[in-house]
Protein backbone atom coordinates (compact mmCIF):
# COMPACT_ATOMS: atom_id res chain seq x y z
CA UNK A 1 0.00 0.00 0.00
CA UNK A 2 1.14 3.57 -0.56
CA UNK A 3 2.35 5.63 2.36
CA UNK A 4 0.56 8.36 4.27
CA UNK A 5 0.96 10.82 1.38
CA UNK A 6 -1.52 8.66 -0.54
CA UNK A 7 -4.28 9.90 1.74
CA UNK A 8 -3.80 13.62 1.12
CA UNK A 9 -6.85 15.29 -0.42
CA UNK A 10 -6.87 17.71 -3.30
CA UNK A 11 -7.44 21.10 -1.72
CA UNK A 12 -7.64 24.69 -2.86
CA UNK A 13 -8.53 24.06 -6.50
CA UNK A 14 -11.06 26.25 -8.26
CA UNK A 15 -13.61 24.24 -10.25
CA UNK A 16 -14.32 25.84 -13.63
CA UNK A 17 -15.88 25.03 -16.99
CA UNK A 18 -15.32 26.05 -20.60
CA UNK A 19 -16.90 25.09 -23.90
CA UNK A 20 -14.64 23.67 -26.61
CA UNK A 21 -15.38 22.62 -30.17
CA UNK A 22 -13.53 19.80 -31.93
CA UNK A 23 -14.10 17.29 -34.72
CA UNK A 24 -14.63 13.68 -33.64
CA UNK A 25 -13.59 10.52 -35.48
CA UNK A 26 -16.71 10.64 -37.64
CA UNK A 27 -15.91 14.13 -38.89
CA UNK A 28 -18.63 15.79 -36.82
CA UNK A 29 -17.92 19.10 -35.12
CA UNK A 30 -19.04 18.84 -31.48
CA UNK A 31 -19.17 21.53 -28.80
CA UNK A 32 -18.57 20.09 -25.34
CA UNK A 33 -18.38 21.50 -21.82
CA UNK A 34 -15.04 20.64 -20.25
CA UNK A 35 -14.76 20.99 -16.48
CA UNK A 36 -11.35 21.52 -14.94
CA UNK A 37 -9.50 22.55 -11.82
CA UNK A 38 -7.27 25.63 -11.81
CA UNK A 39 -4.90 25.80 -8.86
CA UNK A 40 -1.91 27.90 -7.86
CA UNK A 41 -0.02 30.68 -9.61
CA UNK A 42 2.97 30.86 -11.92
CA UNK A 43 3.86 29.24 -15.21
CA UNK A 44 0.96 27.15 -16.60
CA UNK A 45 1.12 23.36 -16.28
CA UNK A 46 -1.52 21.13 -17.87
CA UNK A 47 -2.14 17.67 -16.41
CA UNK A 48 -3.88 15.13 -18.67
CA UNK A 49 -5.38 11.89 -17.34
CA UNK A 50 -5.79 8.55 -19.12
CA UNK A 51 -8.81 6.90 -20.72
CA UNK A 52 -11.85 5.14 -19.26
CA UNK A 53 -11.10 4.45 -15.60
CA UNK A 54 -9.38 7.79 -15.18
CA UNK A 55 -10.23 11.43 -14.49
CA UNK A 56 -8.36 14.43 -13.14
CA UNK A 57 -8.95 13.47 -9.50
CA UNK A 58 -7.84 9.86 -10.11
CA UNK A 59 -4.35 10.33 -11.56
CA UNK A 60 -3.55 13.80 -10.22
CA UNK A 61 -5.04 13.77 -6.72
CA UNK A 62 -1.68 14.10 -4.99
CA UNK A 63 0.26 15.88 -7.73
CA UNK A 64 -2.01 18.94 -7.94
CA UNK A 65 -1.47 20.37 -4.42
CA UNK A 66 2.27 19.68 -4.56
CA UNK A 67 2.88 21.17 -8.01
CA UNK A 68 0.56 24.14 -7.38
CA UNK A 69 3.13 25.50 -4.92
CA UNK A 70 5.20 26.63 -7.92
CA UNK A 71 2.86 26.53 -10.93
CA UNK A 72 -0.60 27.36 -12.13
CA UNK A 73 -1.83 23.77 -12.40
CA UNK A 74 -4.74 23.18 -14.77
CA UNK A 75 -6.26 19.69 -14.84
CA UNK A 76 -9.23 19.06 -17.15
CA UNK A 77 -11.65 16.17 -17.17
CA UNK A 78 -11.44 15.25 -20.84
CA UNK A 79 -14.77 14.84 -22.69
CA UNK A 80 -16.35 11.51 -21.83
CA UNK A 81 -14.73 11.49 -18.38
CA UNK A 82 -15.22 12.78 -14.86
CA UNK A 83 -17.49 15.81 -14.54
CA UNK A 84 -17.20 16.90 -18.18
CA UNK A 85 -19.86 16.27 -20.83
CA UNK A 86 -19.96 12.73 -22.23
CA UNK A 87 -21.44 13.06 -25.73
CA UNK A 88 -22.17 9.99 -27.83
CA UNK A 89 -19.45 10.55 -30.43
CA UNK A 90 -16.55 8.61 -31.91
CA UNK A 91 -13.63 9.22 -29.54
CA UNK A 92 -10.14 9.16 -31.04
CA UNK A 93 -6.72 10.33 -29.93
CA UNK A 94 -6.82 13.00 -32.65
CA UNK A 95 -10.14 14.24 -31.27
CA UNK A 96 -8.66 14.64 -27.79
CA UNK A 97 -5.61 16.44 -29.23
CA UNK A 98 -7.96 18.89 -30.95
CA UNK A 99 -9.91 19.29 -27.69
CA UNK A 100 -6.67 20.16 -25.89
CA UNK A 101 -5.74 22.69 -28.56
CA UNK A 102 -9.15 24.37 -28.29
CA UNK A 103 -8.95 24.24 -24.48
CA UNK A 104 -5.55 25.99 -24.42
CA UNK A 105 -6.85 28.64 -26.82
CA UNK A 106 -10.01 29.25 -24.79
CA UNK A 107 -7.96 29.73 -21.61
CA UNK A 108 -5.47 31.98 -23.39
CA UNK A 109 -2.48 29.97 -22.21
CA UNK A 110 0.95 30.85 -23.59
CA UNK A 111 3.60 28.15 -23.90
CA UNK A 112 2.35 25.82 -21.16
CA UNK A 113 4.15 22.76 -19.89
CA UNK A 114 2.12 19.58 -20.38
CA UNK A 115 2.17 16.26 -18.52
CA UNK A 116 0.08 13.25 -19.51
CA UNK A 117 -0.34 9.70 -18.27
CA UNK A 118 -1.25 6.72 -20.48
CA UNK A 119 -3.62 7.99 -23.19
CA UNK A 120 -3.06 11.47 -21.77
CA UNK A 121 0.60 11.09 -22.67
CA UNK A 122 -0.28 10.48 -26.31
CA UNK A 123 -2.56 13.52 -26.26
CA UNK A 124 0.19 15.65 -24.70
CA UNK A 125 2.78 14.48 -27.24
CA UNK A 126 0.40 14.83 -30.19
CA UNK A 127 -0.34 18.39 -29.12
CA UNK A 128 3.31 19.27 -28.44
CA UNK A 129 4.39 18.11 -31.90
CA UNK A 130 2.50 21.03 -33.45
CA UNK A 131 2.29 23.60 -30.63
CA UNK A 132 4.67 25.71 -28.55
CA UNK A 133 5.18 23.79 -25.31
CA UNK A 134 7.74 24.72 -22.64
CA UNK A 135 8.25 21.22 -21.26
CA UNK A 136 6.65 17.83 -21.76
CA UNK A 137 6.27 14.94 -19.31
CA UNK A 138 5.10 11.50 -20.49
CA UNK A 139 4.08 9.00 -17.82
CA UNK A 140 3.60 5.35 -18.87
CA UNK A 141 2.58 6.90 -22.14
CA UNK A 142 0.51 5.49 -24.95
CA UNK A 143 1.65 6.49 -28.46
CA UNK A 144 5.24 5.28 -28.08
CA UNK A 145 4.76 1.76 -29.49
CA UNK A 146 3.08 0.07 -32.41
CA UNK A 147 1.65 -2.97 -30.64
CA UNK A 148 1.40 -4.99 -27.41
CA UNK A 149 0.93 -8.70 -26.69
CA UNK A 150 -2.60 -8.21 -25.33
CA UNK A 151 -3.85 -6.06 -28.22
CA UNK A 152 -5.08 -8.88 -30.55
CA UNK A 153 -7.35 -10.36 -27.88
CA UNK A 154 -8.64 -6.93 -26.85
CA UNK A 155 -9.28 -6.01 -30.47
CA UNK A 156 -11.27 -9.22 -30.95
CA UNK A 157 -13.34 -8.67 -27.80
CA UNK A 158 -14.29 -5.17 -28.97
CA UNK A 159 -15.91 -6.71 -32.03
CA UNK A 160 -18.00 -9.29 -30.14
CA UNK A 161 -21.43 -7.82 -29.22
CA UNK A 162 -21.71 -6.92 -25.47
CA UNK A 163 -18.41 -8.64 -24.59
CA UNK A 164 -16.59 -5.35 -24.06
CA UNK A 165 -19.40 -3.92 -21.93
CA UNK A 166 -19.46 -7.12 -19.87
CA UNK A 167 -15.80 -6.60 -18.91
CA UNK A 168 -16.52 -3.06 -17.69
CA UNK A 169 -19.53 -4.17 -15.66
CA UNK A 170 -17.70 -7.17 -14.20
CA UNK A 171 -14.83 -5.00 -12.98
CA UNK A 172 -17.21 -2.68 -11.15
CA UNK A 173 -19.39 -5.21 -9.29
CA UNK A 174 -17.87 -4.21 -5.96
CA UNK A 175 -14.61 -2.94 -4.52
CA UNK A 176 -13.28 -6.49 -4.36
CA UNK A 177 -13.61 -6.96 -8.12
CA UNK A 178 -11.98 -3.56 -8.66
CA UNK A 179 -9.08 -4.54 -6.40
CA UNK A 180 -8.60 -7.79 -8.31
CA UNK A 181 -8.68 -6.00 -11.67
CA UNK A 182 -6.18 -3.35 -10.57
CA UNK A 183 -3.68 -6.06 -9.66
CA UNK A 184 -3.24 -6.48 -13.40
CA UNK A 185 -2.19 -2.84 -13.77
CA UNK A 186 -0.55 -1.83 -10.50
CA UNK A 187 1.82 -3.23 -7.90
CA UNK A 188 -0.07 -1.44 -5.15
CA UNK A 189 -3.41 0.33 -4.85
CA UNK A 190 -4.63 2.08 -1.70
CA UNK A 191 -8.16 1.45 -0.47
CA UNK A 192 -8.98 5.08 -1.31
CA UNK A 193 -7.83 4.52 -4.89
CA UNK A 194 -9.88 1.32 -5.19
CA UNK A 195 -12.96 3.20 -3.97
CA UNK A 196 -12.39 6.06 -6.41
CA UNK A 197 -12.04 3.70 -9.40
CA UNK A 198 -15.12 1.75 -8.27
CA UNK A 199 -17.11 4.98 -8.44
CA UNK A 200 -15.91 5.63 -12.00
CA UNK A 201 -16.94 2.10 -13.00
CA UNK A 202 -20.53 2.85 -12.01
CA UNK A 203 -20.74 5.42 -14.81
CA UNK A 204 -21.67 3.57 -17.99
CA UNK A 205 -20.98 6.70 -20.04
CA UNK A 206 -17.28 6.46 -19.08
CA UNK A 207 -17.31 2.84 -20.21
CA UNK A 208 -18.85 3.88 -23.51
CA UNK A 209 -16.07 6.45 -23.99
CA UNK A 210 -13.42 3.83 -23.31
CA UNK A 211 -14.90 1.35 -25.78
CA UNK A 212 -15.29 4.00 -28.48
CA UNK A 213 -11.66 5.07 -28.15
CA UNK A 214 -10.44 1.47 -28.08
CA UNK A 215 -12.35 0.61 -31.26
CA UNK A 216 -10.62 3.51 -32.94
CA UNK A 217 -7.14 2.72 -31.63
CA UNK A 218 -6.93 -1.08 -31.49
CA UNK A 219 -6.56 -2.15 -35.10
CA UNK A 220 -6.26 -5.62 -36.56
CA UNK A 221 -2.49 -5.32 -36.91
CA UNK A 222 -1.54 -2.81 -34.22
CA UNK A 223 -2.26 0.52 -32.59
CA UNK A 224 -3.48 3.44 -34.65
CA UNK A 225 -1.43 6.10 -32.83
CA UNK A 226 2.35 5.83 -32.68
CA UNK A 227 4.60 8.90 -32.68
CA UNK A 228 7.98 7.13 -32.71
CA UNK A 229 8.97 8.42 -36.15
CA UNK A 230 8.49 12.04 -35.04
CA UNK A 231 10.68 11.91 -31.94
CA UNK A 232 14.13 12.48 -33.43
CA UNK A 233 13.12 15.92 -34.69
CA UNK A 234 11.30 16.89 -31.46
CA UNK A 235 13.38 19.39 -29.51
CA UNK A 236 11.17 20.16 -26.50
CA UNK A 237 12.71 19.07 -23.17
CA UNK A 238 10.91 15.86 -22.27
CA UNK A 239 10.65 13.79 -19.10
CA UNK A 240 9.77 10.11 -19.40
CA UNK A 241 8.51 8.30 -16.29
CA UNK A 242 7.51 4.64 -16.39
CA UNK A 243 6.67 1.92 -13.89
CA UNK A 244 9.07 -1.01 -14.27
CA UNK A 245 6.21 -3.46 -13.70
CA UNK A 246 3.69 -1.91 -16.07
CA UNK A 247 1.99 -4.85 -17.82
CA UNK A 248 -0.20 -2.63 -19.98
CA UNK A 249 2.40 -0.44 -21.71
CA UNK A 250 5.95 -1.77 -21.16
CA UNK A 251 8.76 0.41 -19.84
CA UNK A 252 10.74 -0.48 -22.99
CA UNK A 253 8.50 2.00 -24.82
CA UNK A 254 9.80 4.92 -22.75
CA UNK A 255 13.36 3.60 -22.88
CA UNK A 256 13.25 3.51 -26.69
CA UNK A 257 11.68 6.98 -26.83
CA UNK A 258 14.44 8.29 -24.55
CA UNK A 259 17.06 7.04 -27.03
CA UNK A 260 15.37 8.86 -29.91
CA UNK A 261 14.52 12.17 -28.26
CA UNK A 262 17.25 14.86 -28.53
CA UNK A 263 16.55 16.31 -25.06
CA UNK A 264 15.03 13.88 -22.58
CA UNK A 265 15.33 12.39 -19.11
CA UNK A 266 14.17 8.90 -18.17
CA UNK A 267 13.09 7.61 -14.76
CA UNK A 268 11.94 4.00 -14.40
CA UNK A 269 10.28 3.44 -11.02
CA UNK A 270 10.94 0.01 -9.53
CA UNK A 271 8.05 -1.90 -7.90
CA UNK A 272 5.57 0.28 -9.77
CA UNK A 273 2.93 -0.47 -12.38
CA UNK A 274 0.87 1.72 -14.70
CA UNK A 275 -0.02 4.53 -12.25
CA UNK A 276 3.17 6.15 -10.81
CA UNK A 277 1.35 9.32 -9.58
CA UNK A 278 -0.75 7.12 -7.27
CA UNK A 279 1.60 4.21 -6.61
CA UNK A 280 4.68 6.35 -5.90
CA UNK A 281 3.22 9.82 -5.23
CA UNK A 282 6.09 11.31 -3.24
CA UNK A 283 8.79 10.14 -5.65
CA UNK A 284 6.70 11.07 -8.67
CA UNK A 285 6.01 14.59 -7.41
CA UNK A 286 9.68 15.14 -6.63
CA UNK A 287 10.90 13.95 -10.03
CA UNK A 288 8.32 15.93 -11.99
CA UNK A 289 8.80 19.02 -9.81
CA UNK A 290 12.57 18.98 -10.30
CA UNK A 291 12.19 18.61 -14.06
CA UNK A 292 9.79 21.54 -14.29
CA UNK A 293 12.06 23.72 -12.16
CA UNK A 294 15.20 23.11 -14.24
Buried (B, 14 or more C-beta within 10 A) or exposed (E): EBEEEBEEEBEEBEEEEBEBEBBBBEEEEBEBBBBBBBBBEEBBBBBBBBBBBBBBBBBBBBBBBBBBEBBBBBBBBBBBBBBBBBBEBBBBBBBBBBBBBBBBEEBEBEEBBBBBBBBBBBBBBBBBBEBEBBBBBBBBBBBBBBEBEEBBEBBEBBEEEEEBEEBBBEBBEEBEBBBEBBEEBBBBBBEBBBEBBBBBBEBEEBBBBBBBBBBBBBEEEBBBBBBBEBBEEBEBBBBBBBBEBBBBBBBEBBBBBBEBBEEBBBBBBEEBBBBBBBBBBBBBBEBBBEBBEE
